[in-house]
C-alpha cells in the first residue's frame, strides 16, 4: 500500500485493527494479548503514516479507544497490574483482564453446601505425583492464553514467569526443586539479547546467585530459525551506551551462535540497535502450536504413578464410594425439624463477632453450634 499523506495513527489503526485481532486470535477462538495485536497491526500503521509507533501508545491508547468507539466485544487481555485479595478465605488474583472477568463471573450470594462425606482425594504439594517439568516464561502476558488452552494440565508442567530477568527467588526455587525431584527446567524466552541473558542466569552462577545443585535445563526459546520459518516481525532494541564488543561477548557467553549474533547486529553500526523478535510477535494459534511442539520435542509427558500408588488411591476411592452409599441412606432418616434455629440467633452471632472480630459470620455461627450441649 502506498503511503497516504497526513493520515493519523487513529485512522490507520481503524483500517487494520479488526483484521489484526482476527489474525492473532484465530478468528476469535483464543484470547489475544494486546501486544500480539500490536505486532499484527503495526506494520500497516507505520507504513501508511510514515511514523514509528510505540507499543505503549498502541496498547494503552489506540486499541482501547478503538474497542470503545466501535463497541466490539473482542477477547483482548491485558497484563495484571496488581493483586486483589479477599478476607477470610484468602482468595487472591492478579488484577488483569481475564482474572477480573473470571472473578466477576463467579460472584454469588451465600449458599449452604449440605454436610456430606467427601470422596477420598489425592493431596500433594510440589512435583511428586503432580508435574514432571517446570516451564519458565520470561513474561507474564501469556497466562490467559495458557489457561484457555490448558497447557499446564495437558502436559503436567508447572509454569513460572517473571517480568524480564529471572529474580533470585525463581533461581533458588528451580535450583532446589528441580534437583531434588530430578525434573527439567524448560526455558521459554524472546529471541533477543535479554532472552539470551535470561537463559544464561538460569543455567550458570552469577554475582547475585550461585547454584547449589546441578539441574537439567532445556532451551525452548524462540530461535532465529523459528522466527524466520514463521516470518515473524523483528524490531530494534536500542543500546545508546552499550559497546558492541561487550554486547557480543555477553551473547556468546550465554550461548548465542554466530548466525544469531550476525542477525541481531546487522544494523548496529548505523542505528546503535540490535534486532529482536518477541514471543508476542506470534499469533495466539502460532504461539500454542509452537509451545506444544517444543514441549513434545523436550519429551514432556503426562504423569502416570507407579502401580503401588495407583492401587492405594484406587482403594481409597472405592472405600469412599461405598461410604457415600451408606451416608445417602442415613440422610433419609434424619428429621429436619430438629434443626429449628433459635429466635435470637442474629443477636448471638453479633455478640460473638464483637468478641472475635476476625471471624466471618458463618464461622461465628459454626462456633455457636459447636458449643451447644451434646444430644443424649
C-alpha positions, 0 to 999 in steps of 0.5 A: 500500500502506498503511503497516504499523506497526513493520515493519523495513527487513529485512522490507520489503526481503524483500517487494520485493527479488526483484521489484526485481532482476527489474525492473532486470535484465530478468528476469535477462538483464543484470547489475544494479548494486546501486544500480539495485536500490536505486532499484527497491526503495526506494520500497516500503521507505520507504513501508511503514516510514515511514523514509528509507533510505540507499543505503549501508545498502541496498547494503552491508547489506540486499541482501547479507544478503538474497542470503545468507539466501535463497541466490539466485544473482542477477547483482548487481555491485558497484563495484571497490574496488581493483586486483589485479595479477599478476607477470610478465605484468602482468595487472591488474583492478579488484577488483569483482564481475564482474572477480573472477568473470571472473578466477576463471573463467579460472584454469588450470594451465600449458599449452604453446601449440605454436610456430606462425606467427601470422596477420598482425594489425592493431596500433594504439594510440589512435583511428586505425583503432580508435574514432571517439568517446570516451564519458565516464561520470561513474561507474564502476558501469556497466562490467559492464553495458557489457561484457555488452552490448558497447557499446564494440565495437558502436559503436567508442567508447572509454569513460572514467569517473571517480568524480564530477568529471572529474580533470585527467588525463581533461581533458588526455587528451580535450583532446589526443586528441580534437583531434588525431584530430578525434573527439567527446567524448560526455558521459554524466552524472546529471541533477543539479547535479554532472552539470551541473558535470561537463559544464561542466569538460569543455567550458570552462577552469577554475582547475585546467585550461585547454584547449589545443585546441578539441574537439567535445563532445556532451551525452548526459546524462540530461535532465529530459525523459528522466527524466520520459518514463521516470518515473524516481525523483528524490531530494534532494541536500542543500546545508546551506551552499550559497546558492541564488543561487550554486547557480543561477548555477553551473547556468546557467553550465554550461548548465542551462535554466530548466525544469531549474533550476525542477525541481531547486529546487522544494523548496529553500526548505523542505528546503535540497535540490535534486532529482536523478535518477541514471543508476542510477535506470534499469533495466539494459534502460532504461539500454542502450536509452537509451545506444544511442539517444543514441549513434545520435542523436550519429551514432556509427558503426562504423569502416570504413578507407579502401580503401588500408588495407583492401587492405594488411591484406587482403594481409597476411592472405592472405600469412599464410594461405598461410604457415600452409599451408606451416608445417602441412606442415613440422610433419609432418616434424619428429621429436619425439624430438629434443626429449628434455629433459635429466635435470637440467633442474629443477636448471638452471632453479633455478640460473638463477632464483637468478641472475635472480630476476625471471624466471618459470620458463618464461622461465628455461627459454626462456633455457636453450634459447636458449643451447644450441649451434646444430644443424649 
